[in-house]
Amino acid sequence: MSTTLSKEDWLATLVGMDTTSRNSNMGLIETVRDALSAQGVDCWLTTDEKGAKANLFATLPAADGQTQGGVALSGHTDVVPVDGQDWNSDPFVLSPSKDRFYGRGTCDMKGFIATAMALVPEFLQQNRKKPIHLAFSYDEEVGCAGAPFMLRELQKRNQKIDGCVVGEPTGMRVVVAHKGINLFTCRVHGKAAHSSLTPFGCNAIEHAARLICHIRDLADHYRDTGPYDKHYDVAYSTITTNKIQGGIAVNTIPGECQFNYEFRNLPGMPGEQIQAKIQEYVNNELLPRMQKEFPDARIDISADASAPPLEASEQAAITELVRALTQDKETRKVAYGTEAGLFQELGIPTIVCGPGMIEQAHKPDEFVEFSQLNDCENFLRKLSASL
């Protein structure tokens, strides 16, 4: 592959790779790695346990060879599924139309990665005093599961980074805070029996329903009493049950029921505090009630994934720099999660700013406007020139 591809060429290449989270992203990562290596850029990968997915971290040194400090440009390589969506074009073929590029991931967030990759030859020619780092992750769309492996490796390597820009779609406006996200699976184990013999069974679906209603009551409590942050579009912490399955037949009392829930907590409200309230209800009320019917009944709750909230400091150098480069002074906070909180948790000041609008993400006919990619390109040029 040529090392001097335009951002449009890079976007076509990236969109053409189906990196839905259930699939491997190795083809994309290897393509990026090979393009960087051909330009003399050192990269390292961290993989999942099966070696089917990988994060990539690369450093473009300063003019004097310095690799410590500088700014990281962060993006995730996975995309959400297109299953059941009615697209007007092949979602994995970049389709230009008027002032837009259509395709899965154009907005969220291969447009940012494509723009950064297209600028690498230019970055390498600049007389920068500080390095630029590229941090491309896997499985962000399923709970930010991949990035922690990369960040742990950063710690092992004693890699220092002064600030990070996560290029999620914000319309090239500055986002300084977002909620945390926490995903759980609950498995309710009762006792199956013929539905004519209800006293001899323990209905897992009915008891799961009690817990789901308690979760909804807790969500209503946060909605009604806060705490609140007026800068968010949804100003309070939320909890929702989003998937459930159980039962084998209409005439059989179900012995098993499984459901998934999530909560999105405001910065300053620990996720552990919310989960503790759910677990307290299970331990003190629901499980004792179940075990009166069936002593061996149990409820297992497992944490599937989590990502911490982000609350960027307005005094951080990266916040001040990005605000100056974008001329955006508005305080903007969002309900969706990103990997920014993970970088911040590691002590790397981080903000979110990237091309595209979140309203277009995850939808059929996802798109990014040409002008957004151009704005991103100009922003990254100015960012690099400031280092």
Secondary structure, DSSP 8 states (H G I E B T S, - for coil): --S---HHHHHHHHHTS--BTTS--HHHHHHHHHHHHTTT-EEEEEE-TTSS-EEEEEEE--TT---SSSEEEEEE--B---TT---SS-TTS-EEETTEEESTTIIIIIHHHHHHHHHHHHHHHS--SS-EEEEEES-GGGTS-SHHHHHHHHHHTT---SEEEE---STT--B-EE--EEEEEEEEE-B-EETT-GGG-B-HHHHHHHHHHHHHHHHHHHHHH----TTSSS-S-EEEEEEEEE-S-TTEE-SEEEEEEEEE--TTS-HHHHHHHHHHHIIIIIHHHHHHH-TT-EEEEEEEEEE--EE--TTSHHHHHHHHHHT-----EESS--SHHHHHHTT--EEE--SS-GGGTTSTT-EEEHHHHHHHHHHHHHHHHT-
